[in-house]
Amino acid sequence: MAIQLGEKIPSCTLKVMGEKGPEDITTESIFSGKKVVMFAVPGAFTPGCSLTHLPGFVVNADKIKAKGVDTIVCLSVNDAFVMGAWSENQNAEELLMLADGSADLTTALGLELDASAFGLGTRSQRYSMIVNDGAITSLNVEAGPGIEVSSAEVILEQL
């Protein structure tokens, strides 16, 4: 069952690309005492993710942060190397590109997607959320393909 409004982000250690390679980062350090917008994509460099979803947050990062958001997180079930390369490719330096390589957080949130039919294994559903001090205050999970409810524009309206 997917995580619900009001529930806390589960404790997990994930990866980000640092100057010297992949580095550990905990959900506590990302979310505790902060207002965070997090969105998840099924895969880096995929068409919908690269043409629409991530660019929407890159273009609107200043507007989102102007509404009191400390961090904008992009999460994908990919490794830190892929997320780092995707960040560079998309000029997403203002975002925290979070690698959930083993789908630990994705599974703990109950938002995994079986993409085995496409040769991708376990991935994340497409969603966005607003998190205040670790508690989810808004959750927008896409019902199917497309980017309707999880866009940066929807998040801006909810902030």
C-alpha positions as CSV (number, residue, x, y, z in Angstrom):
1,M,0.0,0.0,0.0
2,A,1.3,3.4,-0.9
3,I,2.3,5.9,1.8
4,Q,-0.5,8.3,2.8
5,L,-0.8,12.0,3.6
6,G,0.6,12.8,7.1
7,E,2.9,9.8,7.2
8,K,6.6,10.3,7.6
9,I,9.2,9.5,4.9
10,P,10.8,6.2,5.8
11,S,14.4,6.1,7.0
12,C,16.7,5.1,4.1
13,T,20.2,5.6,2.9
14,L,20.5,6.6,-0.8
15,K,23.2,7.9,-3.1
16,V,24.0,11.2,-4.8
17,M,26.9,12.0,-7.1
18,G,29.6,13.9,-5.3
19,E,32.8,15.4,-6.6
20,K,34.7,12.2,-5.9
21,G,31.9,9.8,-6.9
22,P,28.8,8.4,-5.3
23,E,28.1,9.5,-1.7
24,D,25.6,8.3,0.9
25,I,22.7,10.5,1.9
26,T,20.0,9.7,4.4
27,T,16.4,10.6,4.2
28,E,16.7,12.2,7.6
29,S,19.3,14.7,6.3
30,I,17.1,15.5,3.3
31,F,13.8,16.0,5.0
32,S,14.2,16.7,8.7
33,G,13.4,20.3,9.6
34,K,12.9,21.3,5.9
35,K,10.2,21.9,3.4
36,V,11.0,19.6,0.4
37,V,9.4,19.0,-3.0
38,M,10.2,15.5,-4.3
39,F,9.2,14.1,-7.6
40,A,10.0,10.6,-8.9
41,V,10.4,9.4,-12.4
42,P,10.5,5.8,-13.9
43,G,13.9,6.3,-15.5
44,A,16.5,8.9,-16.2
45,F,17.0,9.8,-19.9
46,T,13.6,8.4,-20.8
47,P,11.5,10.5,-23.2
48,G,8.7,11.8,-20.8
49,C,11.2,12.2,-18.0
50,S,13.8,14.1,-20.0
51,L,11.5,16.1,-22.3
52,T,8.8,17.2,-19.8
53,H,8.9,16.1,-16.1
54,L,12.5,17.0,-15.1
55,P,12.6,20.2,-17.3
56,G,9.4,21.5,-15.7
57,F,11.1,21.4,-12.3
58,V,14.4,22.9,-13.6
59,V,12.6,25.8,-15.3
60,N,10.4,26.4,-12.2
61,A,13.0,25.8,-9.5
62,D,13.3,29.5,-8.6
63,K,9.5,29.9,-8.3
64,I,9.2,26.7,-6.2
65,K,12.0,27.8,-3.9
66,A,10.5,31.3,-3.6
67,K,7.5,29.6,-2.0
68,G,9.6,28.5,1.0
69,V,10.9,25.2,-0.4
70,D,14.4,24.3,0.9
71,T,15.2,21.5,-1.5
72,I,13.8,20.1,-4.8
73,V,14.5,16.3,-5.1
74,C,14.4,14.2,-8.2
75,L,14.3,10.5,-7.4
76,S,14.8,7.6,-9.7
77,V,15.6,3.9,-9.4
78,N,19.0,4.5,-11.1
79,D,22.5,4.7,-9.9
80,A,24.3,7.8,-8.8
81,F,26.4,7.9,-12.0
82,V,23.3,8.0,-14.2
83,M,21.7,10.6,-12.0
84,G,24.8,12.7,-12.1
85,A,25.1,12.5,-15.9
86,W,21.4,13.2,-16.3
87,S,21.7,16.3,-14.0
88,E,24.5,17.6,-16.2
89,N,22.6,16.8,-19.4
90,Q,19.5,18.6,-18.2
91,N,21.2,21.6,-16.4
92,A,19.6,20.4,-13.1
93,E,22.3,21.6,-10.7
94,E,19.7,23.3,-8.5
95,L,18.0,20.0,-7.8
96,L,19.1,17.1,-5.6
97,M,19.3,14.2,-8.0
98,L,18.7,11.2,-5.7
99,A,19.7,7.7,-6.8
100,D,17.5,4.9,-5.3
101,G,19.5,2.2,-7.1
102,S,18.0,-0.8,-5.2
103,A,14.5,0.8,-5.0
104,D,14.8,0.8,-1.2
105,L,13.0,4.1,-0.6
106,T,10.6,3.5,-3.6
107,T,9.5,0.2,-2.1
108,A,9.3,1.6,1.5
109,L,7.0,4.3,0.1
110,G,4.9,1.6,-1.7
111,L,5.3,3.5,-5.0
112,E,7.2,0.9,-7.0
113,L,6.3,0.0,-10.6
114,D,7.0,-3.4,-12.2
115,A,8.6,-2.4,-15.5
116,S,9.8,-5.9,-16.3
117,A,7.8,-6.0,-19.5
118,F,10.1,-3.2,-20.8
119,G,13.3,-4.9,-19.5
120,L,13.6,-2.4,-16.7
121,G,12.7,-4.4,-13.6
122,T,11.5,-2.5,-10.5
123,R,11.2,1.2,-11.1
124,S,9.3,4.1,-9.4
125,Q,5.9,5.2,-10.3
126,R,5.7,8.8,-11.5
127,Y,4.7,11.1,-8.7
128,S,5.4,14.4,-6.8
129,M,5.0,15.3,-3.2
130,I,5.5,18.1,-0.7
131,V,7.1,17.1,2.5
132,N,7.2,19.3,5.7
133,D,9.7,18.2,8.3
134,G,9.6,14.6,7.0
135,A,5.7,14.4,6.9
136,I,4.0,14.2,3.5
137,T,1.5,17.0,3.1
138,S,0.7,16.6,-0.6
139,L,1.0,13.4,-2.8
140,N,0.3,13.3,-6.5
141,V,0.6,9.9,-8.1
142,E,0.1,9.5,-11.8
143,A,-2.7,6.9,-12.6
144,G,-1.0,5.9,-15.9
145,P,1.3,7.2,-18.5
146,G,1.7,10.9,-18.9
147,I,2.5,13.8,-16.7
148,E,-0.7,15.3,-15.4
149,V,-0.9,15.5,-11.6
150,S,2.8,15.3,-10.8
151,S,4.1,18.3,-12.8
152,A,6.0,21.3,-11.5
153,E,3.0,23.4,-12.3
154,V,0.7,21.4,-10.1
155,I,3.2,21.6,-7.2
156,L,3.4,25.4,-7.6
157,E,-0.4,25.5,-7.3
158,Q,-0.2,23.3,-4.1
159,L,2.5,25.4,-2.5
